[in-house]
Amino acid sequence: MSIEQNVTQVMDRIAAAARRVGRDPAEVTLVAVAKTFPAEAVVEACRAGVSIFGENRVQEAQLKIAAVAAILGEGAVSWHMVGHLQRNKVNRAVSAFDVIHSVDSVRLAEELEKRCAALVTEKRLPVLLEINVSREATKYGLPAGDRTQLDAVVKAILGLPHLGLQGLMTMAPIVAEPEGARPYFRLLRRLRDELARQFPAAEWRHLSMGMTDDFEVAIEEGATLVRIGRAIFGRRQKIT
């Protein structure tokens, strides 16, 4: 199937999953993860109706963003950083991305604040807190069960005027069936609701959760951003 056909199919599945639980499909936004795929694939997906793209690596993203802008024009699409962000990549990330999904420490938040404050445009950057809901050592993110640490990070970010805290992000563990991911998505939603009651100054409107193998379950549990790559672009290409 073509990228255009894949986009249509994914959007239909998003809408169906939302309607199953009485949600408006417009509440769910597709973030097409274009990691390892060329600018031409992004352009094809954009022309099929996708407007937001996710990237995992800053350096790869910078080259792709420039290439897509050369074809479609500046600002034609929005770019989200969905992978782990190292502090030494913050300067380039702030210039490249419209939203950062993967803030997992006060130190990273402070680096983002410093860079945003230095920009002439006085950019206020939307960010999400990455939460490790599965307690897997191989995954990044703040531990879901450590409220002392999580509350401290939230308080710190709320004191940074150039960052806008908008919600939470997680990656569920690999499971045999999509239904196996439901408890992890439910945990993130409940955590978001608790934080929203405790810290009403933040927006808390986003739950970034769900990928190709489990996004329909994530939507049923409240996802507002689903990060989908393989179902749109096919199997990931090797970087040479």
N, C-alpha and C positions, 0 to 999 in steps of 0.2 A: 504494500500500500504506500501511497505517496504521503509526504508530510501533510499536505492539505487534507487528505482523507483521514489521517491519524488525528489531526487536530479536531476535525468534525466529530469523530468517534469519541474522543476524550471529553469534549464539551458536552456531548449527549450523555455520557456516563456521569459527569459531574452533576448535570441537571437532574438526572433520574435519582441519584443518591440523595440530593438535597430534598427533592419532593417526597421521597420515602419517609422522611422524618418531619415533614411539614415546614421545611425551610425554603426560602426564596433562593433559587439558583444564583441570583445576582449577588448574594452574600458571599459566594465562593469565587476566589480569583485564581486563575491558572498562572503559575510561574513555570515557564518552560525552561528546564535546565539544559543548557546547551554546552556543557562541559565536553571538551574534545571535538565538538562539531564545528565546521567552518562557518564563516560569516554568511555564506550563501544559504546554508540551512536555516539560519536565523531569519534571513530575508524571506525565505519561502514560508516559514511559519508565521511571520508577521503579516504577509499578504493573505494568509489563511485566517487571520483574525486574532492572533496572539499579540499582546502589547507589552508583556512583562517577561523578561528573561533572567534566569539565574545562572551564576557562575561560581565555581569553587576556588579558582586560583586567580589572584590579582593580575599577574603578568599575562596570562593567557587572555584574560578578560580585556585588558587595555588594548591589545592588538585587535581583538574582535570588535570591540566597541567602536574603534576608529574606522575599521573596515565597513561595518554596518552603517555608520553615519555617512560615510562617503557614498554609499548607495542610496540610502533612504532619506538622508538629511539629519542634522542634529536634532535630538529630542524626539525622534520618531518612535522610539521604544524606551521603556524604563528598564534599568538594570538593578538586580538585587544580588548582594553577596550572600550566598547560602552555605559556603564552606567555612572551615576554621580560618580565622584571621589572626595572623601573627602581628605583634606590635610594630615590628620593623616594616610592615607593609601598609601601615595605617595611612600615611600621607597619600600614597597612590590610590588606596581604596576609597578615601573620602572624595577624591576627584572623580573617580570612575563610577561609583555606585549611588543609587538613590535611596536604598534601604539596606541596612546590615542586619541579617537574621541571626548572627552568631556571636553576640556579645556574651562572654562567659567569665568576666572578672572586672573588678573595679579598675585595675591598672589598664586594661584595654579600653574601658569606657573613658578613662581620663586622657588617654592618648588620642582617642577620637575627638574628645572635647577640645583638646589643645589645637588640633589641626583645623577643626571647624572654626574655632575662634580666630585663627590666623587668616582665614579667607576674607577677601574684600567683600564678598557677597553675604557674609554673616550667615552662612548656611546652618540651618537647624536640621539635623540628620535624624530621620526615624530609625529606631533600633528595636530589636527583639532580644530577649534574654534566651540563650540556649540552655535547655534543661536536659540533663541525663536522666531520663525516667526509668531506664532499664538497669541502671547501676553497672553497666558494662565498662570495664577498664579501658577498652579500646575506643570508647566514644568520648567526645568532648562534651562539655556542658557542666553547669552547676548541678550538684546532686539534689534531686527532687526532695529527698527526705531531710535535708539540712536547712530548716527554716531560718536558723540564726544567720547562717552565711547568706542565704538568699535575701532575707530582709535587709541585711547590711548593704548588699549590692544595689537593691532597689532604692534605698534611701540615698545612697551615693549618686546614683544616676539622676534622681529627681533634683539633686542639687547642681546638676550640670546644665547650664542654660542653652547650650547648643545641641543637646541631644533630646529627642522626643521618644520616650518609652511607650511603645504601642502594643506590647504583648509578649508572647512566649513562642519558642520554637523547639521542636524535638525531632529525633529520628528513632522510630521504633526498632526493636531488634528484629533480625531476620527470623521469620516464623514459617511453619509449613503451610498454613492457610491464613488468608487475610484476617479472619475472625480472631486469630491469636493476638493480633496487634491492638484489639479494641481496649483492653484494660489500660494500656499505656497511653492511648489517646484520651481516654476518660480521665485518667490521673492528671494529665496536663490541663484539661479543661477545668477540673475541680480546683487545681492549684491556681489557675488564672482567676477563677471566681473568688477564691479566698484572698488573693493579692489585691484584686479590685476593691474588695470591701475594706481592706486594711490600708490601701494606698490609693484613694480616689483621685489624687492629683494626676495620675497617669491615665492614658486612654484605655489601655487593655483591650483594644478592639480586635486584635489579631491572634489567631492560633495558627502558626505555620507548622503543619504536620500532614503526613501522608505523601507517599511517592507512588511510582507506577504499580507496585504490587498490592498496595493497601489504601489508596487514596479514597476509595468509596466508603470504607469503614471510618476513616478519619473525618470525612464530611458528615457522616451520621453522628459523629461525636462532637461536632462543632467546628471543624477546621474552616478557616476563612482564606487561607493560602495553602494551595497544594503544589508541591514541587515535583514536577513530572518531566522526566527526560526520555527514558527508553520507549515509552508508549507513543511518543511523538517523533523522535529522531531515529529510533532503532537502537541497536546495541552500540554501546560506547566504542568510539574509535581509539586506537592506540596513538599516543602522542609520540611523534618521531623527532 
